[in-house]
């Protein structure tokens, strides 16, 4: 995955500690920065594809990214199951 998008992030001039908070209040501060970031979507995809466990990426906390990844896995499994079913005559 190309990483040029990182140079366009609103986070580029913010201390990394803001995006690796120890509490929910810190997550909200990071989300406010991410809210209208032009590279929010590729940032989130990067974290999901690379299974980044810590921090706020693309405006999503670790817990939110786990939920997104779980939904995608379930959707993929449902698609695979539907595609593997024999066609009825």
PDB file of N, CA, C and O in Angstrom:
ATOM      1  N   UNK A   1       0.848  -1.182   0.000  1.00  0.00           N
ATOM      2  CA  UNK A   1       0.000   0.000   0.000  1.00  0.00           C
ATOM      3  C   UNK A   1       0.888   1.238   0.000  1.00  0.00           C
ATOM      4  O   UNK A   1       1.829   1.344   0.787  1.00  0.00           O
ATOM      5  N   UNK A   2       0.579   2.154  -0.880  1.00  0.00           N
ATOM      6  CA  UNK A   2       1.356   3.383  -0.950  1.00  0.00           C
ATOM      7  C   UNK A   2       1.064   4.256   0.267  1.00  0.00           C
ATOM      8  O   UNK A   2      -0.042   4.243   0.807  1.00  0.00           O
ATOM      9  N   UNK A   3       2.069   5.007   0.683  1.00  0.00           N
ATOM     10  CA  UNK A   3       1.938   5.781   1.918  1.00  0.00           C
ATOM     11  C   UNK A   3       2.035   7.293   1.717  1.00  0.00           C
ATOM     12  O   UNK A   3       2.184   8.038   2.685  1.00  0.00           O
ATOM     13  N   UNK A   4       1.951   7.746   0.476  1.00  0.00           N
ATOM     14  CA  UNK A   4       2.052   9.181   0.217  1.00  0.00           C
ATOM     15  C   UNK A   4       0.961   9.972   0.937  1.00  0.00           C
ATOM     16  O   UNK A   4       1.159  11.137   1.284  1.00  0.00           O
ATOM     17  N   UNK A   5      -0.182   9.343   1.159  1.00  0.00           N
ATOM     18  CA  UNK A   5      -1.298  10.007   1.823  1.00  0.00           C
ATOM     19  C   UNK A   5      -0.906  10.511   3.198  1.00  0.00           C
ATOM     20  O   UNK A   5      -1.479  11.486   3.685  1.00  0.00           O
ATOM     21  N   UNK A   6       0.059   9.867   3.832  1.00  0.00           N
ATOM     22  CA  UNK A   6       0.449  10.260   5.191  1.00  0.00           C
ATOM     23  C   UNK A   6       0.921  11.712   5.266  1.00  0.00           C
ATOM     24  O   UNK A   6       0.712  12.387   6.274  1.00  0.00           O
ATOM     25  N   UNK A   7       1.550  12.183   4.206  1.00  0.00           N
ATOM     26  CA  UNK A   7       2.053  13.559   4.195  1.00  0.00           C
ATOM     27  C   UNK A   7       0.924  14.580   4.165  1.00  0.00           C
ATOM     28  O   UNK A   7       1.142  15.752   4.469  1.00  0.00           O
ATOM     29  N   UNK A   8      -0.279  14.146   3.803  1.00  0.00           N
ATOM     30  CA  UNK A   8      -1.429  15.049   3.712  1.00  0.00           C
ATOM     31  C   UNK A   8      -2.303  15.039   4.964  1.00  0.00           C
ATOM     32  O   UNK A   8      -3.253  15.816   5.059  1.00  0.00           O
ATOM     33  N   UNK A   9      -1.997  14.178   5.914  1.00  0.00           N
ATOM     34  CA  UNK A   9      -2.826  14.056   7.110  1.00  0.00           C
ATOM     35  C   UNK A   9      -2.758  15.271   8.008  1.00  0.00           C
ATOM     36  O   UNK A   9      -1.707  15.896   8.147  1.00  0.00           O
ATOM     37  N   UNK A  10      -3.883  15.603   8.618  1.00  0.00           N
ATOM     38  CA  UNK A  10      -3.917  16.710   9.575  1.00  0.00           C
ATOM     39  C   UNK A  10      -3.070  16.394  10.800  1.00  0.00           C
ATOM     40  O   UNK A  10      -2.704  17.296  11.553  1.00  0.00           O
ATOM     41  N   UNK A  11      -2.761  15.136  10.999  1.00  0.00           N
ATOM     42  CA  UNK A  11      -1.988  14.710  12.158  1.00  0.00           C
ATOM     43  C   UNK A  11      -0.488  14.977  12.002  1.00  0.00           C
ATOM     44  O   UNK A  11       0.267  14.862  12.967  1.00  0.00           O
ATOM     45  N   UNK A  12      -0.070  15.323  10.819  1.00  0.00           N
ATOM     46  CA  UNK A  12       1.380  15.433  10.565  1.00  0.00           C
ATOM     47  C   UNK A  12       2.087  16.447  11.458  1.00  0.00           C
ATOM     48  O   UNK A  12       3.291  16.337  11.686  1.00  0.00           O
ATOM     49  N   UNK A  13       1.349  17.435  11.965  1.00  0.00           N
ATOM     50  CA  UNK A  13       1.963  18.451  12.818  1.00  0.00           C
ATOM     51  C   UNK A  13       1.502  18.345  14.277  1.00  0.00           C
ATOM     52  O   UNK A  13       1.666  19.277  15.064  1.00  0.00           O
ATOM     53  N   UNK A  14       0.925  17.192  14.615  1.00  0.00           N
ATOM     54  CA  UNK A  14       0.409  16.970  15.965  1.00  0.00           C
ATOM     55  C   UNK A  14       1.268  15.895  16.628  1.00  0.00           C
ATOM     56  O   UNK A  14       1.637  14.920  15.973  1.00  0.00           O
ATOM     57  N   UNK A  15       1.590  16.049  17.895  1.00  0.00           N
ATOM     58  CA  UNK A  15       2.393  15.018  18.566  1.00  0.00           C
ATOM     59  C   UNK A  15       1.709  13.649  18.494  1.00  0.00           C
ATOM     60  O   UNK A  15       0.502  13.553  18.714  1.00  0.00           O
ATOM     61  N   UNK A  16       2.461  12.599  18.190  1.00  0.00           N
ATOM     62  CA  UNK A  16       1.880  11.251  18.093  1.00  0.00           C
ATOM     63  C   UNK A  16       1.131  10.831  19.350  1.00  0.00           C
ATOM     64  O   UNK A  16       0.190  10.041  19.271  1.00  0.00           O
ATOM     65  N   UNK A  17       1.532  11.345  20.505  1.00  0.00           N
ATOM     66  CA  UNK A  17       0.872  10.961  21.750  1.00  0.00           C
ATOM     67  C   UNK A  17      -0.623  11.280  21.735  1.00  0.00           C
ATOM     68  O   UNK A  17      -1.395  10.637  22.447  1.00  0.00           O
ATOM     69  N   UNK A  18      -1.038  12.256  20.941  1.00  0.00           N
ATOM     70  CA  UNK A  18      -2.456  12.602  20.840  1.00  0.00           C
ATOM     71  C   UNK A  18      -3.250  11.426  20.265  1.00  0.00           C
ATOM     72  O   UNK A  18      -4.409  11.223  20.626  1.00  0.00           O
ATOM     73  N   UNK A  19      -2.636  10.665  19.381  1.00  0.00           N
ATOM     74  CA  UNK A  19      -3.323   9.571  18.697  1.00  0.00           C
ATOM     75  C   UNK A  19      -3.132   8.223  19.385  1.00  0.00           C
ATOM     76  O   UNK A  19      -3.614   7.196  18.907  1.00  0.00           O
ATOM     77  N   UNK A  20      -2.434   8.240  20.495  1.00  0.00           N
ATOM     78  CA  UNK A  20      -2.229   7.029  21.294  1.00  0.00           C
ATOM     79  C   UNK A  20      -2.587   7.334  22.745  1.00  0.00           C
ATOM     80  O   UNK A  20      -1.745   7.230  23.637  1.00  0.00           O
ATOM     81  N   UNK A  21      -3.867   7.719  22.973  1.00  0.00           N
ATOM     82  CA  UNK A  21      -4.303   8.136  24.312  1.00  0.00           C
ATOM     83  C   UNK A  21      -4.508   6.954  25.248  1.00  0.00           C
ATOM     84  O   UNK A  21      -4.624   5.803  24.828  1.00  0.00           O
ATOM     85  N   UNK A  22      -4.548   7.284  26.522  1.00  0.00           N
ATOM     86  CA  UNK A  22      -4.789   6.267  27.547  1.00  0.00           C
ATOM     87  C   UNK A  22      -6.235   6.250  28.012  1.00  0.00           C
ATOM     88  O   UNK A  22      -6.608   5.419  28.839  1.00  0.00           O
ATOM     89  N   UNK A  23      -7.055   7.155  27.493  1.00  0.00           N
ATOM     90  CA  UNK A  23      -8.438   7.226  27.962  1.00  0.00           C
ATOM     91  C   UNK A  23      -9.379   7.666  26.847  1.00  0.00           C
ATOM     92  O   UNK A  23      -8.936   8.073  25.773  1.00  0.00           O
ATOM     93  N   UNK A  24     -10.651   7.581  27.106  1.00  0.00           N
ATOM     94  CA  UNK A  24     -11.669   7.956  26.130  1.00  0.00           C
ATOM     95  C   UNK A  24     -11.647   9.423  25.769  1.00  0.00           C
ATOM     96  O   UNK A  24     -11.982   9.790  24.643  1.00  0.00           O
ATOM     97  N   UNK A  25     -11.253  10.273  26.714  1.00  0.00           N
ATOM     98  CA  UNK A  25     -11.177  11.707  26.435  1.00  0.00           C
ATOM     99  C   UNK A  25     -10.121  11.966  25.362  1.00  0.00           C
ATOM    100  O   UNK A  25     -10.313  12.793  24.471  1.00  0.00           O
ATOM    101  N   UNK A  26      -9.026  11.260  25.460  1.00  0.00           N
ATOM    102  CA  UNK A  26      -7.968  11.401  24.467  1.00  0.00           C
ATOM    103  C   UNK A  26      -8.416  10.929  23.094  1.00  0.00           C
ATOM    104  O   UNK A  26      -8.039  11.515  22.080  1.00  0.00           O
ATOM    105  N   UNK A  27      -9.210   9.884  23.058  1.00  0.00           N
ATOM    106  CA  UNK A  27      -9.738   9.387  21.785  1.00  0.00           C
ATOM    107  C   UNK A  27     -10.587  10.463  21.125  1.00  0.00           C
ATOM    108  O   UNK A  27     -10.497  10.676  19.916  1.00  0.00           O
ATOM    109  N   UNK A  28     -11.401  11.133  21.909  1.00  0.00           N
ATOM    110  CA  UNK A  28     -12.250  12.199  21.357  1.00  0.00           C
ATOM    111  C   UNK A  28     -11.417  13.339  20.792  1.00  0.00           C
ATOM    112  O   UNK A  28     -11.774  13.905  19.758  1.00  0.00           O
ATOM    113  N   UNK A  29     -10.322  13.687  21.445  1.00  0.00           N
ATOM    114  CA  UNK A  29      -9.451  14.753  20.944  1.00  0.00           C
ATOM    115  C   UNK A  29      -8.865  14.356  19.593  1.00  0.00           C
ATOM    116  O   UNK A  29      -8.814  15.170  18.671  1.00  0.00           O
ATOM    117  N   UNK A  30      -8.428  13.115  19.477  1.00  0.00           N
ATOM    118  CA  UNK A  30      -7.874  12.632  18.211  1.00  0.00           C
ATOM    119  C   UNK A  30      -8.954  12.613  17.135  1.00  0.00           C
ATOM    120  O   UNK A  30      -8.697  12.990  15.992  1.00  0.00           O
ATOM    121  N   UNK A  31     -10.164  12.176  17.493  1.00  0.00           N
ATOM    122  CA  UNK A  31     -11.269  12.129  16.522  1.00  0.00           C
ATOM    123  C   UNK A  31     -11.584  13.501  15.957  1.00  0.00           C
ATOM    124  O   UNK A  31     -11.893  13.634  14.773  1.00  0.00           O
ATOM    125  N   UNK A  32     -11.506  14.522  16.799  1.00  0.00           N
ATOM    126  CA  UNK A  32     -11.779  15.884  16.315  1.00  0.00           C
ATOM    127  C   UNK A  32     -10.772  16.290  15.246  1.00  0.00           C
ATOM    128  O   UNK A  32     -11.125  16.962  14.278  1.00  0.00           O
ATOM    129  N   UNK A  33      -9.533  15.886  15.421  1.00  0.00           N
ATOM    130  CA  UNK A  33      -8.507  16.195  14.424  1.00  0.00           C
ATOM    131  C   UNK A  33      -8.789  15.415  13.143  1.00  0.00           C
ATOM    132  O   UNK A  33      -8.642  15.949  12.043  1.00  0.00           O
ATOM    133  N   UNK A  34      -9.189  14.168  13.282  1.00  0.00           N
ATOM    134  CA  UNK A  34      -9.444  13.300  12.125  1.00  0.00           C
ATOM    135  C   UNK A  34     -10.740  13.649  11.390  1.00  0.00           C
ATOM    136  O   UNK A  34     -10.887  13.321  10.212  1.00  0.00           O
ATOM    137  N   UNK A  35     -11.666  14.302  12.063  1.00  0.00           N
ATOM    138  CA  UNK A  35     -13.023  14.483  11.542  1.00  0.00           C
ATOM    139  C   UNK A  35     -13.069  14.979  10.106  1.00  0.00           C
ATOM    140  O   UNK A  35     -13.813  14.435   9.291  1.00  0.00           O
ATOM    141  N   UNK A  36     -12.297  15.988   9.788  1.00  0.00           N
ATOM    142  CA  UNK A  36     -12.346  16.528   8.426  1.00  0.00           C
ATOM    143  C   UNK A  36     -10.994  16.401   7.720  1.00  0.00           C
ATOM    144  O   UNK A  36     -10.645  17.206   6.856  1.00  0.00           O
ATOM    145  N   UNK A  37     -10.251  15.378   8.109  1.00  0.00           N
ATOM    146  CA  UNK A  37      -8.944  15.142   7.495  1.00  0.00           C
ATOM    147  C   UNK A  37      -9.139  14.619   6.067  1.00  0.00           C
ATOM    148  O   UNK A  37      -9.981  13.750   5.842  1.00  0.00           O
ATOM    149  N   UNK A  38      -8.381  15.132   5.112  1.00  0.00           N
ATOM    150  CA  UNK A  38      -8.553  14.699   3.723  1.00  0.00           C
ATOM    151  C   UNK A  38      -8.112  13.257   3.458  1.00  0.00           C
ATOM    152  O   UNK A  38      -8.447  12.690   2.418  1.00  0.00           O
ATOM    153  N   UNK A  39      -7.373  12.667   4.382  1.00  0.00           N
ATOM    154  CA  UNK A  39      -6.898  11.291   4.170  1.00  0.00           C
ATOM    155  C   UNK A  39      -7.439  10.333   5.233  1.00  0.00           C
ATOM    156  O   UNK A  39      -6.811   9.321   5.546  1.00  0.00           O
ATOM    157  N   UNK A  40      -8.589  10.656   5.772  1.00  0.00           N
ATOM    158  CA  UNK A  40      -9.203   9.835   6.812  1.00  0.00           C
ATOM    159  C   UNK A  40      -9.446   8.408   6.324  1.00  0.00           C
ATOM    160  O   UNK A  40      -9.122   7.457   7.036  1.00  0.00           O
ATOM    161  N   UNK A  41     -10.003   8.240   5.142  1.00  0.00           N
ATOM    162  CA  UNK A  41     -10.329   6.906   4.616  1.00  0.00           C
ATOM    163  C   UNK A  41      -9.077   6.059   4.381  1.00  0.00           C
ATOM    164  O   UNK A  41      -9.038   4.919   4.843  1.00  0.00           O
ATOM    165  N   UNK A  42      -8.056   6.560   3.688  1.00  0.00           N
ATOM    166  CA  UNK A  42      -6.875   5.720   3.509  1.00  0.00           C
ATOM    167  C   UNK A  42      -6.140   5.428   4.819  1.00  0.00           C
ATOM    168  O   UNK A  42      -5.498   4.387   4.955  1.00  0.00           O
ATOM    169  N   UNK A  43      -6.236   6.331   5.760  1.00  0.00           N
ATOM    170  CA  UNK A  43      -5.620   6.118   7.072  1.00  0.00           C
ATOM    171  C   UNK A  43      -6.291   4.936   7.772  1.00  0.00           C
ATOM    172  O   UNK A  43      -5.620   4.050   8.303  1.00  0.00           O
ATOM    173  N   UNK A  44      -7.614   4.938   7.764  1.00  0.00           N
ATOM    174  CA  UNK A  44      -8.352   3.838   8.380  1.00  0.00           C
ATOM    175  C   UNK A  44      -8.059   2.524   7.666  1.00  0.00           C
ATOM    176  O   UNK A  44      -7.844   1.502   8.318  1.00  0.00           O
ATOM    177  N   UNK A  45      -8.048   2.538   6.341  1.00  0.00           N
ATOM    178  CA  UNK A  45      -7.751   1.316   5.582  1.00  0.00           C
ATOM    179  C   UNK A  45      -6.361   0.787   5.899  1.00  0.00           C
ATOM    180  O   UNK A  45      -6.165  -0.421   6.030  1.00  0.00           O
ATOM    181  N   UNK A  46      -5.403   1.689   6.023  1.00  0.00           N
ATOM    182  CA  UNK A  46      -4.039   1.292   6.367  1.00  0.00           C
ATOM    183  C   UNK A  46      -4.031   0.529   7.690  1.00  0.00           C
ATOM    184  O   UNK A  46      -3.420  -0.534   7.805  1.00  0.00           O
ATOM    185  N   UNK A  47      -4.719   1.088   8.686  1.00  0.00           N
ATOM    186  CA  UNK A  47      -4.749   0.451  10.007  1.00  0.00           C
ATOM    187  C   UNK A  47      -5.460  -0.898   9.947  1.00  0.00           C
ATOM    188  O   UNK A  47      -5.034  -1.849  10.603  1.00  0.00           O
ATOM    189  N   UNK A  48      -6.531  -0.990   9.173  1.00  0.00           N
ATOM    190  CA  UNK A  48      -7.266  -2.251   9.069  1.00  0.00           C
ATOM    191  C   UNK A  48      -6.460  -3.314   8.327  1.00  0.00           C
ATOM    192  O   UNK A  48      -6.373  -4.457   8.775  1.00  0.00           O
ATOM    193  N   UNK A  49      -5.880  -2.941   7.208  1.00  0.00           N
ATOM    194  CA  UNK A  49      -5.097  -3.892   6.403  1.00  0.00           C
ATOM    195  C   UNK A  49      -3.881  -4.391   7.170  1.00  0.00           C
ATOM    196  O   UNK A  49      -3.531  -5.569   7.101  1.00  0.00           O
ATOM    197  N   UNK A  50      -3.243  -3.486   7.901  1.00  0.00           N
ATOM    198  CA  UNK A  50      -2.025  -3.836   8.631  1.00  0.00           C
ATOM    199  C   UNK A  50      -2.295  -4.284  10.065  1.00  0.00           C
ATOM    200  O   UNK A  50      -1.365  -4.525  10.835  1.00  0.00           O
ATOM    201  N   UNK A  51      -3.558  -4.390  10.410  1.00  0.00           N
ATOM    202  CA  UNK A  51      -3.969  -4.848  11.741  1.00  0.00           C
ATOM    203  C   UNK A  51      -3.263  -4.092  12.865  1.00  0.00           C
ATOM    204  O   UNK A  51      -2.728  -4.684  13.802  1.00  0.00           O
ATOM    205  N   UNK A  52      -3.279  -2.772  12.742  1.00  0.00           N
ATOM    206  CA  UNK A  52      -2.679  -1.919  13.760  1.00  0.00           C
ATOM    207  C   UNK A  52      -3.554  -1.993  15.008  1.00  0.00           C
ATOM    208  O   UNK A  52      -4.746  -1.689  14.960  1.00  0.00           O
ATOM    209  N   UNK A  53      -2.958  -2.395  16.110  1.00  0.00           N
ATOM    210  CA  UNK A  53      -3.712  -2.646  17.337  1.00  0.00           C
ATOM    211  C   UNK A  53      -3.897  -1.418  18.222  1.00  0.00           C
ATOM    212  O   UNK A  53      -4.809  -1.395  19.049  1.00  0.00           O
ATOM    213  N   UNK A  54      -3.070  -0.417  18.072  1.00  0.00           N
ATOM    214  CA  UNK A  54      -3.078   0.693  19.025  1.00  0.00           C
ATOM    215  C   UNK A  54      -3.313   2.027  18.331  1.00  0.00           C
ATOM    216  O   UNK A  54      -2.950   2.219  17.170  1.00  0.00           O
ATOM    217  N   UNK A  55      -3.920   2.927  19.061  1.00  0.00           N
ATOM    218  CA  UNK A  55      -4.067   4.294  18.598  1.00  0.00           C
ATOM    219  C   UNK A  55      -5.342   4.551  17.820  1.00  0.00           C
ATOM    220  O   UNK A  55      -6.133   3.649  17.544  1.00  0.00           O
ATOM    221  N   UNK A  56      -5.509   5.820  17.479  1.00  0.00           N
ATOM    222  CA  UNK A  56      -6.640   6.271  16.674  1.00  0.00           C
ATOM    223  C   UNK A  56      -6.136   6.439  15.251  1.00  0.00           C
ATOM    224  O   UNK A  56      -5.184   7.179  15.001  1.00  0.00           O
ATOM    225  N   UNK A  57      -6.774   5.752  14.331  1.00  0.00           N
ATOM    226  CA  UNK A  57      -6.422   5.808  12.905  1.00  0.00           C
ATOM    227  C   UNK A  57      -7.702   6.055  12.121  1.00  0.00           C
ATOM    228  O   UNK A  57      -8.697   5.358  12.321  1.00  0.00           O
ATOM    229  N   UNK A  58      -7.685   7.024  11.246  1.00  0.00           N
ATOM    230  CA  UNK A  58      -8.877   7.310  10.457  1.00  0.00           C
ATOM    231  C   UNK A  58     -10.065   7.672  11.315  1.00  0.00           C
ATOM    232  O   UNK A  58     -11.210   7.451  10.920  1.00  0.00           O
ATOM    233  N   UNK A  59      -9.809   8.221  12.477  1.00  0.00           N
ATOM    234  CA  UNK A  59     -10.874   8.622  13.386  1.00  0.00           C
ATOM    235  C   UNK A  59     -11.483   7.488  14.184  1.00  0.00           C
ATOM    236  O   UNK A  59     -12.474   7.696  14.884  1.00  0.00           O
ATOM    237  N   UNK A  60     -10.915   6.288  14.098  1.00  0.00           N
ATOM    238  CA  UNK A  60     -11.472   5.126  14.798  1.00  0.00           C
ATOM    239  C   UNK A  60     -10.517   4.610  15.869  1.00  0.00           C
ATOM    240  O   UNK A  60      -9.305   4.534  15.671  1.00  0.00           O
ATOM    241  N   UNK A  61     -11.096   4.267  16.991  1.00  0.00           N
ATOM    242  CA  UNK A  61     -10.323   3.682  18.093  1.00  0.00           C
ATOM    243  C   UNK A  61     -10.014   2.221  17.787  1.00  0.00           C
ATOM    244  O   UNK A  61     -10.486   1.668  16.794  1.00  0.00           O
ATOM    245  N   UNK A  62      -9.215   1.608  18.653  1.00  0.00           N
ATOM    246  CA  UNK A  62      -8.887   0.185  18.489  1.00  0.00           C
ATOM    247  C   UNK A  62     -10.160  -0.655  18.474  1.00  0.00           C
ATOM    248  O   UNK A  62     -10.320  -1.537  17.630  1.00  0.00           O
ATOM    249  N   UNK A  63     -11.049  -0.381  19.399  1.00  0.00           N
ATOM    250  CA  UNK A  63     -12.297  -1.151  19.511  1.00  0.00           C
ATOM    251  C   UNK A  63     -13.134  -1.007  18.242  1.00  0.00           C
ATOM    252  O   UNK A  63     -13.678  -1.987  17.734  1.00  0.00           O
ATOM    253  N   UNK A  64     -13.233   0.207  17.741  1.00  0.00           N
ATOM    254  CA  UNK A  64     -14.027   0.427  16.521  1.00  0.00           C
ATOM    255  C   UNK A  64     -13.417  -0.301  15.321  1.00  0.00           C
ATOM    256  O   UNK A  64     -14.138  -0.860  14.495  1.00  0.00           O
ATOM    257  N   UNK A  65     -12.096  -0.289  15.231  1.00  0.00           N
ATOM    258  CA  UNK A  65     -11.445  -0.995  14.120  1.00  0.00           C
ATOM    259  C   UNK A  65     -11.652  -2.497  14.235  1.00  0.00           C
ATOM    260  O   UNK A  65     -11.829  -3.172  13.221  1.00  0.00           O
ATOM    261  N   UNK A  66     -11.634  -3.026  15.437  1.00  0.00           N
ATOM    262  CA  UNK A  66     -11.910  -4.460  15.617  1.00  0.00           C
ATOM    263  C   UNK A  66     -13.322  -4.792  15.147  1.00  0.00           C
ATOM    264  O   UNK A  66     -13.539  -5.824  14.514  1.00  0.00           O
ATOM    265  N   UNK A  67     -14.275  -3.929  15.452  1.00  0.00           N
ATOM    266  CA  UNK A  67     -15.661  -4.153  15.004  1.00  0.00           C
ATOM    267  C   UNK A  67     -15.753  -4.115  13.482  1.00  0.00           C
ATOM    268  O   UNK A  67     -16.413  -4.960  12.876  1.00  0.00           O
ATOM    269  N   UNK A  68     -15.099  -3.146  12.872  1.00  0.00           N
ATOM    270  CA  UNK A  68     -15.118  -3.043  11.408  1.00  0.00           C
ATOM    271  C   UNK A  68     -14.502  -4.291  10.788  1.00  0.00           C
ATOM    272  O   UNK A  68     -15.057  -4.866   9.851  1.00  0.00           O
ATOM    273  N   UNK A  69     -13.364  -4.704  11.311  1.00  0.00           N
ATOM    274  CA  UNK A  69     -12.689  -5.896  10.781  1.00  0.00           C
ATOM    275  C   UNK A  69     -13.575  -7.127  10.946  1.00  0.00           C
ATOM    276  O   UNK A  69     -13.654  -7.958  10.041  1.00  0.00           O
ATOM    277  N   UNK A  70     -14.236  -7.252  12.082  1.00  0.00           N
ATOM    278  CA  UNK A  70     -15.132  -8.399  12.321  1.00  0.00           C
ATOM    279  C   UNK A  70     -16.282  -8.383  11.335  1.00  0.00           C
ATOM    280  O   UNK A  70     -16.614  -9.422  10.764  1.00  0.00           O
ATOM    281  N   UNK A  71     -16.900  -7.223  11.119  1.00  0.00           N
ATOM    282  CA  UNK A  71     -18.005  -7.127  10.155  1.00  0.00           C
ATOM    283  C   UNK A  71     -17.536  -7.506   8.752  1.00  0.00           C
ATOM    284  O   UNK A  71     -18.250  -8.191   8.020  1.00  0.00           O
ATOM    285  N   UNK A  72     -16.349  -7.065   8.383  1.00  0.00           N
ATOM    286  CA  UNK A  72     -15.824  -7.400   7.054  1.00  0.00           C
ATOM    287  C   UNK A  72     -15.566  -8.894   6.927  1.00  0.00           C
ATOM    288  O   UNK A  72     -15.854  -9.489   5.888  1.00  0.00           O
ATOM    289  N   UNK A  73     -15.024  -9.504   7.979  1.00  0.00           N
ATOM    290  CA  UNK A  73     -14.782 -10.953   7.941  1.00  0.00           C
ATOM    291  C   UNK A  73     -16.090 -11.707   7.802  1.00  0.00           C
ATOM    292  O   UNK A  73     -16.198 -12.638   7.003  1.00  0.00           O
ATOM    293  N   UNK A  74     -17.087 -11.304   8.583  1.00  0.00           N
ATOM    294  CA  UNK A  74     -18.395 -11.964   8.514  1.00  0.00           C
ATOM    295  C   UNK A  74     -19.033 -11.781   7.142  1.00  0.00           C
ATOM    296  O   UNK A  74     -19.601 -12.724   6.590  1.00  0.00           O
ATOM    297  N   UNK A  75     -18.943 -10.584   6.594  1.00  0.00           N
ATOM    298  CA  UNK A  75     -19.506 -10.334   5.265  1.00  0.00           C
ATOM    299  C   UNK A  75     -18.778 -11.176   4.222  1.00  0.00           C
ATOM    300  O   UNK A  75     -19.404 -11.707   3.305  1.00  0.00           O
ATOM    301  N   UNK A  76     -17.460 -11.299   4.357  1.00  0.00           N
ATOM    302  CA  UNK A  76     -16.684 -12.127   3.431  1.00  0.00           C
ATOM    303  C   UNK A  76     -17.059 -13.589   3.550  1.00  0.00           C
ATOM    304  O   UNK A  76     -17.150 -14.289   2.541  1.00  0.00           O
ATOM    305  N   UNK A  77     -17.278 -14.059   4.764  1.00  0.00           N
ATOM    306  CA  UNK A  77     -17.659 -15.452   4.975  1.00  0.00           C
ATOM    307  C   UNK A  77     -19.039 -15.716   4.389  1.00  0.00           C
ATOM    308  O   UNK A  77     -19.270 -16.770   3.796  1.00  0.00           O
ATOM    309  N   UNK A  78     -19.953 -14.772   4.549  1.00  0.00           N
ATOM    310  CA  UNK A  78     -21.300 -14.926   3.985  1.00  0.00           C
ATOM    311  C   UNK A  78     -21.239 -14.954   2.464  1.00  0.00           C
ATOM    312  O   UNK A  78     -21.947 -15.734   1.827  1.00  0.00           O
ATOM    313  N   UNK A  79     -20.401 -14.110   1.884  1.00  0.00           N
ATOM    314  CA  UNK A  79     -20.249 -14.091   0.428  1.00  0.00           C
ATOM    315  C   UNK A  79     -19.672 -15.402  -0.063  1.00  0.00           C
ATOM    316  O   UNK A  79     -20.143 -15.959  -1.055  1.00  0.00           O
ATOM    317  N   UNK A  80     -18.651 -15.898   0.624  1.00  0.00           N
ATOM    318  CA  UNK A  80     -18.051 -17.182   0.240  1.00  0.00           C
ATOM    319  C   UNK A  80     -19.077 -18.307   0.331  1.00  0.00           C
ATOM    320  O   UNK A  80     -19.148 -19.160  -0.554  1.00  0.00           O
ATOM    321  N   UNK A  81     -19.861 -18.310   1.388  1.00  0.00           N
ATOM    322  CA  UNK A  81     -20.857 -19.367   1.572  1.00  0.00           C
ATOM    323  C   UNK A  81     -21.908 -19.301   0.461  1.00  0.00           C
ATOM    324  O   UNK A  81     -22.327 -20.333  -0.065  1.00  0.00           O
ATOM    325  N   UNK A  82     -22.326 -18.100   0.112  1.00  0.00           N
ATOM    326  CA  UNK A  82     -23.334 -17.944  -0.941  1.00  0.00           C
ATOM    327  C   UNK A  82     -22.779 -18.380  -2.289  1.00  0.00           C
ATOM    328  O   UNK A  82     -23.490 -18.982  -3.094  1.00  0.00           O
ATOM    329  N   UNK A  83     -21.500 -18.074  -2.535  1.00  0.00           N
ATOM    330  CA  UNK A  83     -20.893 -18.438  -3.820  1.00  0.00           C
ATOM    331  C   UNK A  83     -20.625 -19.940  -3.921  1.00  0.00           C
ATOM    332  O   UNK A  83     -20.557 -20.478  -5.025  1.00  0.00           O
ATOM    333  N   UNK A  84     -20.474 -20.613  -2.798  1.00  0.00           N
ATOM    334  CA  UNK A  84     -20.161 -22.037  -2.833  1.00  0.00           C
ATOM    335  C   UNK A  84     -21.403 -22.928  -2.841  1.00  0.00           C
ATOM    336  O   UNK A  84     -21.294 -24.138  -3.037  1.00  0.00           O
ATOM    337  N   UNK A  85     -22.576 -22.340  -2.631  1.00  0.00           N
ATOM    338  CA  UNK A  85     -23.812 -23.114  -2.661  1.00  0.00           C
ATOM    339  C   UNK A  85     -24.109 -23.564  -4.084  1.00  0.00           C
ATOM    340  O   UNK A  85     -23.971 -22.778  -5.021  1.00  0.00           O
ATOM    341  N   UNK A  86     -24.511 -24.809  -4.256  1.00  0.00           N
ATOM    342  CA  UNK A  86     -24.865 -25.261  -5.604  1.00  0.00           C
ATOM    343  C   UNK A  86     -26.140 -24.572  -6.065  1.00  0.00           C
ATOM    344  O   UNK A  86     -27.053 -24.321  -5.279  1.00  0.00           O
ATOM    345  N   UNK A  87     -26.180 -24.277  -7.340  1.00  0.00           N
ATOM    346  CA  UNK A  87     -27.364 -23.637  -7.922  1.00  0.00           C
ATOM    347  C   UNK A  87     -28.500 -24.649  -7.951  1.00  0.00           C
ATOM    348  O   UNK A  87     -28.309 -25.803  -8.335  1.00  0.00           O
ATOM    349  N   UNK A  88     -29.680 -24.205  -7.541  1.00  0.00           N
ATOM    350  CA  UNK A  88     -30.810 -25.126  -7.547  1.00  0.00           C
ATOM    351  C   UNK A  88     -31.410 -25.192  -8.950  1.00  0.00           C
ATOM    352  O   UNK A  88     -31.432 -24.207  -9.689  1.00  0.00           O
ATOM    353  N   UNK A  89     -31.889 -26.370  -9.285  1.00  0.00           N
ATOM    354  CA  UNK A  89     -32.418 -26.575 -10.631  1.00  0.00           C
ATOM    355  C   UNK A  89     -33.885 -26.315 -10.719  1.00  0.00           C
ATOM    356  O   UNK A  89     -34.472 -26.447 -11.793  1.00  0.00           O
TER     357      UNK A  89
END
